[in-house]
């Protein structure tokens, strides 16, 4: 679970304008932060299958958002990948 402060810092990395919270860029940033935290949790608790299922869903959601951004604006896609250090 992300705190409000962590979520705000994740959004600031990729937001398009000052009040941007719902763009695909911001959503990918939030999901990436959640994925990182859940991955740390699963390293401590390897038998937590419910959390693992949630992690897989988050990864799929992030992937579909990235596909959408790639289709709409490839330059923005590269910027997101670079700023979040994905792939």
Secondary structure, 3 states (H helix, E strand, C coil): CCCHHHHHHHHHHHCCCCCCCCCHHHHHHHHHHHHHHHHHHHHHCCCCHHHHHHHHHHHHHHHHHHHHHHHHCHHHHHHHHHHHCCC
